[in-house]
Amino acid sequence: WNVEQEYIEARGEDSYLDLNFLATDVYLVLSGSSTDPIAVYLDGHPYKTIYVDSDRKYDIVHTSYQRHQLSLKTPPGIKAYAFTFGDGE
């Protein structure tokens, strides 16, 4: 990861971003482009893939309200700005 003031940028093929959270919804502002998707894992299991196609907020997870472990395997060139959370309402 390359850490800048307002974002972090994935630099290698094995760039993981891990987050322990308590919420139902997780969102992340992403930018950049890649032909490879972001692989999303929830509690150690594959959850979905996300293709970054524009600079915007992406819906990462919608799950039950409890503590979870999120892991994003992010391809090089993708920038992550800010996580936000929701309670499903």
Secondary structure as the mmCIF struct_conf table of DSSP 4:
data_model
#
loop_
_struct_conf.conf_type_id
_struct_conf.id
_struct_conf.beg_label_comp_id
_struct_conf.beg_label_asym_id
_struct_conf.beg_label_seq_id
_struct_conf.end_label_comp_id
_struct_conf.end_label_asym_id
_struct_conf.end_label_seq_id
STRN STRN1 ASN A 2 VAL A 3
BEND BEND1 GLN A 5 GLU A 6
STRN STRN2 ILE A 8 GLU A 9
BEND BEND2 GLY A 12 GLY A 12
TURN_TY1_P TURN_TY1_P1 GLU A 13 ASP A 14
STRN STRN3 SER A 15 SER A 31
BEND BEND3 THR A 35 ASP A 36
HELX_LH_PP_P HELX_LH_PP_P1 PRO A 37 PRO A 37
STRN STRN4 ILE A 38 LEU A 42
TURN_TY1_P TURN_TY1_P2 ASP A 43 GLY A 44
STRN STRN5 HIS A 45 ILE A 50
BEND BEND4 SER A 54 ASP A 55
STRN STRN6 ARG A 56 THR A 74
TURN_TY1_P TURN_TY1_P3 PRO A 76 GLY A 77
STRN STRN7 LYS A 79 GLY A 86
#
